[in-house]
Amino acid sequence: TDYAAWPGTSMAAPHVAGLVALMLQLNRDLGKPRMSAQKIRDVLRQGALAGAALPNARPLLPNRHLAADARQRQKQDDADVKPHLQGAGRLHAEESLKRV
């Protein structure tokens, strides 16, 4: 079987949605109160940050927008823009589920 890496929102969204579904199911199975949207976001972020510290975590791929638009570096250095360009890190299901 052949595999390919396809980065971007189109590939990330189904993975995040699947992890959120697992989190909600685990939360219900544990008999905990319903998770708020803020709690879900916090758990995903905390799991991503913890996963980044794991020894086998691969580094994030370079930003391909830089190659397409020479002004991207300037945009990314803009303090008003930068916080909206990158998330908390690579999604880490195991670490996120530990925090439910």
N, C-alpha and C positions, 0 to 999 in steps of 0.2 A: 504494500500500500504506500502511496506517495503522500507526503504531507507538505504543507506550505505555510509560511508565516504571513498573515494578513493583518497588519496593524491598523488601528484607527477606530473611530466610533462605531462603524458598522460591525466590527468584530467584537468590540468591547461590550456593547449594549446587551447582547444576548447572554454573555457570561455574567454580567452584573445582575441582570434580571433573574437568571437561574440561581445565583447565590442568594439573592434576596428571598426567593421562594423557599430555598432550603432553610434560611434563617427563620422565616416566619413559621415554617412547619416545625422546626426544632423548638422554637419559642412556645408554640401551642402544645407540643408533646410534653414539654417540661411544666406545663400548667402556669406559665407566667402571664402577666397582663399583656394585652396587645401592645406591640411595639409602635411607637410613633415614627413619623418620617424622619424626625431629627435623630432619634435613637438608631434607626437603620443607617443613616448617613454616618453617625459617629462610629458605629461598629465596623462599617466598611473601611473608614479611614484608619481606625486603630489597627485593624487587621492588616491593611496595606503597609502601614508604617512598621509594624512588627515583622511582617514578612520580608521587608527590605533588608532587615538585619540578619536574616538566615544565611548560613554559609553557602548554600547552593543556589541562591537567588541570582538570576541573570540580570545584567544591567539593562536599563531602558534603552531602546533603539534611538539613534540620532533623529532629530526633528527634520523630517523631509520637506517641511515648508520652507526651510532656509534655502534649499536648492531651487525652489520654484519662485521665490520672491526675495530679492536681495534686501528689501526693506524689513524683512522679518526680524533680523537681529535687532534693529532699532526699535521695532514694535515690542519685542520681547523684553527689552531693557526698560521700557516705559513702565513706571511704577503703577500707573492706572490700568495697564493691560496685563502685565505679567501674572498677577494672581489668578486670572481667568484662563490661562493657557495650560496649566498643568494641575493634575489632581494630586492626591496624597501619595500616589505611587502605584506600583503593580498590585493588582487584586490578589489577595491571598485567602483562599476559602477556609483552610484549616484554622488559621489564626483568627479570622472573622467569626467562625462558628464557636470558637472557645469563648468569645465575648458576648454571646447571646444571653 
